[in-house]
């Protein structure tokens, strides 16, 4: 059996996550302890004893989610389950880089810590500069992603940010840009629009300062060529070399997450090889990616299973 690992992004964090996994698997607990040593942050406390509001900060949630995903990976490895393909949603791309052998455990821990800190700092500055009128994000439900992209491209200060599924696209933008784009989407037949409670306008040009700072932070790190099949948020296609993966790690702070494209390319690969030979697993907290996969026309043929508890790991 071959396995495709899908790694969740920011927003999947929840207080207490992966505690039972770390209690059941020493290797998973070692991930938490090793990441604590590398980052100088008490990851166990972050995962299990941090109030939700504090955990939601980018500088905390990004480390916590990464630790949770890598802990599950370590537990699965004890059962002989390792990925033949990987992709991650936004932040989840970094556990995927580790899974593909592009970044070492130490480097991915340091890189995610720096990314979270940079994004938190920039979001706080954006909020301060736009007090009472801060940029943000909005989910558009019931319109095809290409239609939302078309609408956003015609509205100043609005950008298609997360192409989640055929039924859901998230836009980022200024407060005025979001107001105008939401109205245009509703007029075009959107079933619902939901302004999201997020720290900033992720995955659009408004995050350029974060991208510039992150590019500098990444300079000392070497990105190796992938050892397994890996897909990119920025291109929606396979990643074959380390250098483009490093460039995409920066670009994807200001570019949309082309998740629907990644899903399609992975599904085509699985179908060509025989769906009976593959299992698709969501590795880490939550089950958002499993839900998005289930909305596709290939989700029934090769379903995605959330793996985030000791019970779910032992069921494989």
SEVEXPA-142949 format. One line per field, with one value per residue (C-alpha): x, y, z; residue in three letters; residue number from 0. Coordinates in Angstrom, 2 decimals, decimal comma. Layout:
c1 = X; ...
c2 = Y; ...
c3 = Z; ...
lodo = ALA; ...
miza = NUM; ...
This chain:
c1 = 0,00; 1,15; 0,25; -0,37; 0,02; -1,97; -0,90; -3,32; -2,61; -3,08; -6,53; -6,41; -4,95; -6,87; -5,83; -4,86; -4,18; -2,04; -1,79; -3,10; -0,76; 2,26; 1,16; 0,71; 3,85; 7,24; 8,47; 5,72; 6,61; 10,26; 9,26; 7,69; 10,71; 13,25; 11,39; 11,37; 15,17; 15,64; 13,26; 13,74; 9,97; 8,05; 6,12; 4,31; 2,96; 2,09; 0,10; -1,69; -1,77; -2,01; -5,34; -6,97; -6,69; -2,95; -2,55; -4,23; -1,36; 0,70; 3,92; 2,32; -0,11; 2,40; 4,85; 2,07; 0,47; 3,84; 4,78; 1,43; 1,78; 5,36; 4,40; 1,71; 4,23; 6,67; 3,95; 2,94; 6,55; 6,61; 3,86; 5,83; 3,61; 5,54; 4,44; 5,00; 3,45; 2,88; 1,31; 0,34; -2,16; -0,35; 1,66; 1,15; 3,58; 6,42; 5,69; 5,35; 8,84; 10,14; 8,23; 9,78; 13,32; 13,71; 14,24; 15,74; 13,82; 16,01; 15,70; 11,93; 11,53; 13,62; 12,06; 8,49; 9,37; 10,77; 7,83; 5,29; 7,12; 7,47; 3,82; 2,63; 4,75; 3,61; -0,06; 0,22; 1,75; -0,98; -3,67; -1,99; -1,67; -5,31; -6,94; -10,64; -10,37; -7,92; -7,45; -8,56; -10,11; -13,55; -14,88; -17,05; -19,38; -21,25; -19,29; -16,67; -13,10; -12,45; -15,47; -14,24; -10,78; -12,35; -14,37; -11,41; -9,18; -11,59; -11,84; -9,10; -7,64; -9,16; -7,35; -8,26; -6,23; -7,25; -8,78; -10,15; -12,73; -15,28; -17,67; -15,39; -12,81; -11,27; -10,38; -7,95; -7,91; -8,29; -11,46; -12,88; -11,72; -13,42; -16,66; -16,76; -15,73; -18,25; -21,03; -19,96; -19,81; -23,29; -24,61; -22,97; -24,89; -22,70; -24,73; -22,97; -20,05; -18,32; -15,79; -13,13; -11,61; -7,97; -4,95; -4,26; -4,77; -2,83; -1,73; -1,96; 0,34; -0,63; 1,74; 4,77; 6,64; 6,37; 7,64; 10,61; 11,55; 11,04; 13,24; 16,09; 15,41; 15,59; 18,94; 21,07; 18,95; 19,54; 16,49; 17,37; 15,62; 12,48; 12,81; 9,08; 6,34; 5,59; 3,12; 3,30; 0,65; 2,02; 1,97; -0,51; 1,97; 4,78; 7,97; 11,05; 13,92; 14,87; 15,59; 12,04; 10,68; 12,66; 11,40; 7,82; 8,15; 8,56; 6,13; 3,30; 2,99; 1,79; 0,30; -2,92; -3,04; -4,01; -5,33; -7,91; -5,16; -2,97; -5,84; -6,55; -2,92; -2,59; -5,88; -4,79; -1,56; -3,44; -6,00; -3,25; -1,52; -4,76; -6,80; -6,77; -3,00; -3,30; -4,59; -4,91; -4,37; -4,72; -1,79; -2,25; -4,97; -8,48; -10,26; -10,66; -8,58; -10,48; -13,68; -12,35; -11,12; -14,56; -16,14; -14,27; -15,52; -12,70; -13,17; -15,54; -13,20; -10,20; -11,37; -9,13; -8,97; -8,04; -5,22; -4,87; -5,52; -3,87; -7,02; -6,93; -3,24; -3,83; -6,74; -4,46
c2 = 0,00; 3,53; 6,56; 10,21; 12,51; 15,78; 18,27; 20,89; 24,59; 27,34; 27,27; 23,55; 24,13; 23,08; 22,95; 19,40; 18,19; 15,05; 14,39; 10,83; 10,22; 11,33; 9,21; 6,13; 6,51; 7,37; 8,41; 11,03; 12,44; 12,57; 14,85; 17,27; 17,16; 17,51; 20,47; 22,11; 21,81; 23,19; 26,16; 26,96; 26,84; 24,37; 22,62; 20,25; 23,23; 24,95; 21,95; 21,01; 23,87; 27,06; 28,95; 28,85; 32,60; 32,53; 29,32; 31,04; 33,50; 32,79; 32,50; 29,79; 27,99; 27,39; 25,64; 23,70; 22,42; 21,45; 19,61; 17,81; 16,74; 15,53; 13,65; 11,74; 11,02; 9,59; 7,37; 6,13; 5,31; 2,82; 0,93; 1,01; 3,72; 6,39; 8,68; 8,14; 11,56; 14,66; 18,08; 20,63; 23,46; 26,78; 26,20; 22,47; 22,74; 22,79; 19,39; 18,24; 19,60; 17,57; 14,47; 14,82; 15,13; 18,72; 20,08; 18,28; 18,03; 20,70; 23,05; 22,71; 23,43; 26,60; 27,74; 27,36; 29,22; 32,12; 32,10; 32,25; 35,09; 37,09; 36,67; 37,56; 40,72; 41,86; 41,17; 43,23; 46,11; 45,89; 45,98; 48,96; 50,88; 50,20; 50,53; 49,80; 49,11; 46,24; 44,00; 40,41; 37,41; 36,23; 32,81; 32,72; 29,70; 28,39; 29,96; 28,16; 29,21; 30,55; 32,87; 34,18; 34,73; 36,67; 38,87; 39,52; 40,48; 43,31; 44,70; 46,96; 45,59; 42,10; 38,87; 35,18; 33,62; 30,00; 27,91; 25,34; 23,43; 23,71; 25,09; 27,33; 30,02; 32,43; 35,98; 38,34; 42,10; 45,53; 46,23; 48,18; 45,53; 42,76; 44,74; 45,30; 41,73; 40,18; 42,26; 41,33; 37,63; 37,76; 39,45; 36,68; 34,03; 33,13; 31,14; 32,74; 35,00; 34,77; 37,29; 35,20; 35,84; 35,84; 37,92; 39,27; 39,15; 35,94; 34,72; 38,02; 40,98; 42,74; 40,28; 41,42; 42,66; 39,19; 37,61; 39,98; 39,21; 35,47; 35,43; 36,85; 34,35; 31,42; 32,41; 30,17; 27,05; 24,45; 22,93; 19,47; 17,84; 15,89; 12,15; 11,50; 13,09; 16,58; 19,25; 23,04; 25,49; 28,17; 26,22; 23,46; 21,07; 18,68; 19,99; 18,29; 20,36; 22,06; 25,52; 26,08; 24,74; 27,39; 30,14; 28,92; 28,94; 32,72; 33,29; 31,48; 34,20; 36,52; 34,01; 31,97; 28,40; 26,36; 23,45; 22,33; 22,04; 20,00; 17,68; 17,08; 16,32; 13,94; 12,24; 11,78; 10,17; 7,86; 6,83; 6,14; 3,87; 2,25; 3,74; 0,34; 0,79; 4,07; 5,53; 9,29; 10,44; 13,84; 14,01; 16,33; 18,24; 18,63; 17,19; 20,18; 18,69; 15,40; 17,38; 19,32; 16,09; 14,60; 17,43; 16,36; 13,89; 11,49; 11,65; 8,67; 6,46; 7,12; 8,81; 10,85; 9,75; 12,14; 10,69; 12,66; 10,29; 7,15; 5,23; 6,43; 5,52; 2,02; 1,48; 1,55
c3 = 0,00; -0,83; 1,25; 0,39; 3,40; 3,51; 6,19; 7,61; 7,93; 10,47; 12,03; 12,81; 16,28; 19,38; 23,02; 24,05; 20,52; 20,08; 23,83; 23,50; 20,54; 22,58; 25,54; 23,35; 21,21; 22,70; 19,25; 19,02; 22,44; 21,36; 18,47; 20,96; 23,29; 20,46; 18,96; 22,41; 22,59; 19,08; 19,41; 23,09; 23,51; 25,69; 22,93; 25,31; 27,26; 23,98; 22,76; 25,94; 28,43; 26,38; 26,34; 22,90; 22,31; 22,93; 20,92; 17,95; 17,55; 14,44; 16,45; 18,59; 16,29; 13,50; 15,82; 17,55; 14,34; 12,88; 16,07; 16,04; 12,41; 12,84; 16,01; 14,10; 11,32; 13,87; 15,35; 11,89; 11,08; 13,97; 12,10; 8,86; 7,34; 5,43; 2,60; -1,11; -1,79; 0,30; 0,19; 2,80; 3,02; 3,58; 6,81; 6,18; 3,30; 5,84; 7,40; 3,77; 3,01; 5,94; 4,82; 1,37; 2,77; 1,58; 5,11; 8,11; 11,40; 12,99; 10,03; 9,64; 13,37; 13,11; 9,83; 11,09; 14,29; 12,27; 9,84; 12,65; 14,41; 11,20; 10,26; 13,77; 13,82; 10,36; 11,16; 14,35; 12,36; 9,71; 12,41; 14,08; 10,80; 9,91; 13,33; 13,07; 9,35; 9,17; 6,09; 6,43; 4,69; 3,67; 2,64; -0,47; -0,57; -3,57; -6,43; -8,57; -7,70; -11,20; -10,85; -7,49; -9,02; -11,87; -9,50; -7,17; -10,12; -10,94; -7,41; -6,08; -2,87; -3,21; -4,05; -4,37; -1,55; -0,87; -3,65; -1,22; -3,23; -6,02; -3,38; -1,32; -2,09; 0,41; -0,59; 1,13; 0,94; 2,43; 4,37; 1,42; -1,05; 0,92; 1,19; -2,58; -3,48; -1,08; -2,62; -6,18; -5,25; -3,73; -6,86; -8,92; -6,98; -3,97; -1,47; 1,49; 2,40; 5,79; 7,08; 8,82; 12,24; 11,16; 12,12; 8,65; 4,87; 4,19; 0,75; -1,05; -1,91; 1,33; 3,07; 1,03; 4,13; 5,66; 2,42; 2,30; 5,90; 5,46; 2,36; 4,43; 7,23; 4,76; 3,27; 5,57; 4,88; 2,20; 0,52; -0,82; -3,79; -2,77; -2,19; -2,73; -4,84; -3,51; -4,62; -4,35; -3,13; -5,43; -8,70; -7,87; -9,50; -8,61; -7,01; -8,47; -7,05; -3,81; -5,24; -6,56; -3,28; -1,41; -3,73; -3,33; 0,47; 0,20; -2,66; -1,02; 1,62; -1,16; -3,63; -3,46; -2,19; -5,28; -3,25; -5,81; -8,42; -6,07; -5,23; -8,92; -9,80; -6,85; -7,74; -11,37; -10,18; -7,80; -10,44; -13,00; -10,48; -9,28; -6,43; -4,68; -4,18; -2,27; 0,98; 1,47; 5,07; 6,72; 9,12; 12,09; 13,91; 12,53; 9,52; 7,19; 4,38; 4,54; 4,14; 1,15; -0,46; 0,08; -1,92; -5,07; -7,67; -6,76; -2,98; -2,93; -4,94; -2,69; 0,53; 2,82; 6,46; 9,33; 11,45; 14,66; 17,57; 18,91; 17,97; 14,35; 14,09; 15,49; 13,12; 10,08
lodo = UNK; UNK; UNK; UNK; UNK; UNK; UNK; UNK; UNK; UNK; UNK; UNK; UNK; UNK; UNK; UNK; UNK; UNK; UNK; UNK; UNK; UNK; UNK; UNK; UNK; UNK; UNK; UNK; UNK; UNK; UNK; UNK; UNK; UNK; UNK; UNK; UNK; UNK; UNK; UNK; UNK; UNK; UNK; UNK; UNK; UNK; UNK; UNK; UNK; UNK; UNK; UNK; UNK; UNK; UNK; UNK; UNK; UNK; UNK; UNK; UNK; UNK; UNK; UNK; UNK; UNK; UNK; UNK; UNK; UNK; UNK; UNK; UNK; UNK; UNK; UNK; UNK; UNK; UNK; UNK; UNK; UNK; UNK; UNK; UNK; UNK; UNK; UNK; UNK; UNK; UNK; UNK; UNK; UNK; UNK; UNK; UNK; UNK; UNK; UNK; UNK; UNK; UNK; UNK; UNK; UNK; UNK; UNK; UNK; UNK; UNK; UNK; UNK; UNK; UNK; UNK; UNK; UNK; UNK; UNK; UNK; UNK; UNK; UNK; UNK; UNK; UNK; UNK; UNK; UNK; UNK; UNK; UNK; UNK; UNK; UNK; UNK; UNK; UNK; UNK; UNK; UNK; UNK; UNK; UNK; UNK; UNK; UNK; UNK; UNK; UNK; UNK; UNK; UNK; UNK; UNK; UNK; UNK; UNK; UNK; UNK; UNK; UNK; UNK; UNK; UNK; UNK; UNK; UNK; UNK; UNK; UNK; UNK; UNK; UNK; UNK; UNK; UNK; UNK; UNK; UNK; UNK; UNK; UNK; UNK; UNK; UNK; UNK; UNK; UNK; UNK; UNK; UNK; UNK; UNK; UNK; UNK; UNK; UNK; UNK; UNK; UNK; UNK; UNK; UNK; UNK; UNK; UNK; UNK; UNK; UNK; UNK; UNK; UNK; UNK; UNK; UNK; UNK; UNK; UNK; UNK; UNK; UNK; UNK; UNK; UNK; UNK; UNK; UNK; UNK; UNK; UNK; UNK; UNK; UNK; UNK; UNK; UNK; UNK; UNK; UNK; UNK; UNK; UNK; UNK; UNK; UNK; UNK; UNK; UNK; UNK; UNK; UNK; UNK; UNK; UNK; UNK; UNK; UNK; UNK; UNK; UNK; UNK; UNK; UNK; UNK; UNK; UNK; UNK; UNK; UNK; UNK; UNK; UNK; UNK; UNK; UNK; UNK; UNK; UNK; UNK; UNK; UNK; UNK; UNK; UNK; UNK; UNK; UNK; UNK; UNK; UNK; UNK; UNK; UNK; UNK; UNK; UNK; UNK; UNK; UNK; UNK; UNK; UNK; UNK; UNK; UNK; UNK; UNK; UNK; UNK; UNK; UNK; UNK; UNK; UNK
miza = 0; 1; 2; 3; 4; 5; 6; 7; 8; 9; 10; 11; 12; 13; 14; 15; 16; 17; 18; 19; 20; 21; 22; 23; 24; 25; 26; 27; 28; 29; 30; 31; 32; 33; 34; 35; 36; 37; 38; 39; 40; 41; 42; 43; 44; 45; 46; 47; 48; 49; 50; 51; 52; 53; 54; 55; 56; 57; 58; 59; 60; 61; 62; 63; 64; 65; 66; 67; 68; 69; 70; 71; 72; 73; 74; 75; 76; 77; 78; 79; 80; 81; 82; 83; 84; 85; 86; 87; 88; 89; 90; 91; 92; 93; 94; 95; 96; 97; 98; 99; 100; 101; 102; 103; 104; 105; 106; 107; 108; 109; 110; 111; 112; 113; 114; 115; 116; 117; 118; 119; 120; 121; 122; 123; 124; 125; 126; 127; 128; 129; 130; 131; 132; 133; 134; 135; 136; 137; 138; 139; 140; 141; 142; 143; 144; 145; 146; 147; 148; 149; 150; 151; 152; 153; 154; 155; 156; 157; 158; 159; 160; 161; 162; 163; 164; 165; 166; 167; 168; 169; 170; 171; 172; 173; 174; 175; 176; 177; 178; 179; 180; 181; 182; 183; 184; 185; 186; 187; 188; 189; 190; 191; 192; 193; 194; 195; 196; 197; 198; 199; 200; 201; 202; 203; 204; 205; 206; 207; 208; 209; 210; 211; 212; 213; 214; 215; 216; 217; 218; 219; 220; 221; 222; 223; 224; 225; 226; 227; 228; 229; 230; 231; 232; 233; 234; 235; 236; 237; 238; 239; 240; 241; 242; 243; 244; 245; 246; 247; 248; 249; 250; 251; 252; 253; 254; 255; 256; 257; 258; 259; 260; 261; 262; 263; 264; 265; 266; 267; 268; 269; 270; 271; 272; 273; 274; 275; 276; 277; 278; 279; 280; 281; 282; 283; 284; 285; 286; 287; 288; 289; 290; 291; 292; 293; 294; 295; 296; 297; 298; 299; 300; 301; 302; 303; 304; 305; 306; 307; 308; 309; 310; 311; 312; 313; 314; 315
